[in-house]
Amino acid sequence: MHITIPRLAITVGDPRGIGPEVVAAALPTPLAQTVAVGPDDVIARLSADRHVGVGDWADGGDDPLARAGKLTGLAVEAAVRLWRAGEVDAIVTGPGDKRALNAAGYRFPGHTELLRHLTGARQVAMMLASDRLRVVLVTTHLALHDAIMILTRERIVAVGEIARRGLREWFGIVEPRLALCALNPHAGEGGLFGDEEARTLEPAARQLGIAGPLSADTVFVRAMRGEFDAVLAPYHDVGMTAIKVASFGHGVNVTLGLPVPRTAPDHGTALDIAGKGVADPSSMREAVAVAVAVAQRRAQEAAL
C-alpha cells in the first residue's frame, strides 16, 4: 500500500543550545516533508521544505534567558497550530531549557507537560525508546520526595494503560509485555527496605496484569535481553539512567497519550558545547525517523 510521505513540524528548541545544530544536521531528509519552526533568523538557514517563524532571536533587548524560553514556547505553540490545521502529521521538538521556559511564563516542567496542555490531552506519559530498551516514566520532572508522594496505584495503572495503548497503536506491538520497576532496593526485600512495593506497586502490577515490581538492578537487563517490551520506571532518574547507559545518543523521547505523535532527542540543550561544531545529531535523526514511522503507521491504519 502506498503511504503518503509524512509531514513533520520540527522545532529547533532553545536558540542558545545545540538544537539548531542538530536539526540542521537532520535536514533535509527524504523520509518526510518538513516544516522548520523557530526564530526566523535561525530557521532561515535550515534546509526544510517550509519555514514558520516566531520572531528573531537576534533582536535582543529582553533578558536572554526569558527570550530564549519565549521563542522556544512560541515554536511549540506554532507546531501545535500546524497540527490542528491539518498541515502536519507529527511534531519533533528540539531541546528546551526548563529554566528559560519558566522565565518566559511557561509554568510547566518541560515540553511533555506543555504539549499536554496545548493539545488538551487528558494524561500523557514520557517514553524513552531505542532499539535496545524502552522505558516509560511514571513520574517525571519532580523532586524525588514529591515523586514518591504521588506514586499511587492509580497513577501507575494509568501510565501503564497509556504505555500499552501507545505500544499497540504507535509501534505495532499487538500484546505489549510490560514490567514495573521497583522503587526500593531489592524490591523492598519483603518490607525490610520500605513498604511501597507491597502497599502500592504490587497491587498496581496485578491490576495491569504485568510483571513486577522487579528490582531496578535486574529489570532493565531483562528487558534488554528481550523479556519485556517496555519497563515502567517509578521515578525519573532510575528510568533515564537505564536508557542513557543503554543507548545514549540513539534514544528518542516519545510522548505517549497525545493526539499527535511527538518525538524529541534524548538530550538537553548542551549550552556548554553549542556553536562549537561537536554536537552529535544522531538522536535528532532517530527522533525524525521514529516520528515518520509512527505517522506512517497511523496513516496506514486510517486507510484500512
HELIX and SHEET records of a PDB file:
HELIX    1   1 GLY A   19  ALA A   26  1                                   8    
HELIX    2   2 ASP A   40  ILE A   43  1                                   4    
HELIX    3   3 PRO A   64  ARG A   84  1                                  21    
HELIX    4   4 LYS A   98  ALA A  103  1                                   6    
HELIX    5   5 HIS A  111  THR A  119  1                                   9    
HELIX    6   6 LEU A  144  MET A  149  1                                   6    
HELIX    7   7 ARG A  153  PHE A  171  1                                  19    
HELIX    8   8 PRO A  185  GLY A  191  5                                   7    
HELIX    9   9 GLU A  196  GLU A  196  1                                   1    
HELIX   10  10 GLU A  197  LEU A  201  3                                   5    
HELIX   11  11 GLU A  202  LEU A  208  1                                   7    
HELIX   12  12 ALA A  216  MET A  224  1                                   9    
HELIX   13  13 HIS A  236  SER A  247  1                                  12    
HELIX   14  14 SER A  282  ALA A  303  1                                  22    
SHEET    1   A11 ARG A  50  GLY A  53  0                                        
SHEET    2   A11 GLN A  33  GLY A  38  1                                        
SHEET    3   A11 ARG A   7  THR A  11  1                                        
SHEET    4   A11 ALA A  90  THR A  93  1                                        
SHEET    5   A11 ARG A 262  PRO A 265  1                                        
SHEET    6   A11 VAL A 252  LEU A 256 -1                                        
SHEET    7   A11 ALA A 125  ALA A 129 -1                                        
SHEET    8   A11 ARG A 134  LEU A 137 -1                                        
SHEET    9   A11 ALA A 230  ALA A 233  1                                        
SHEET   10   A11 LEU A 178  CYS A 181  1                                        
SHEET   11   A11 ALA A 211  LEU A 214  1                                        
END                                                                             
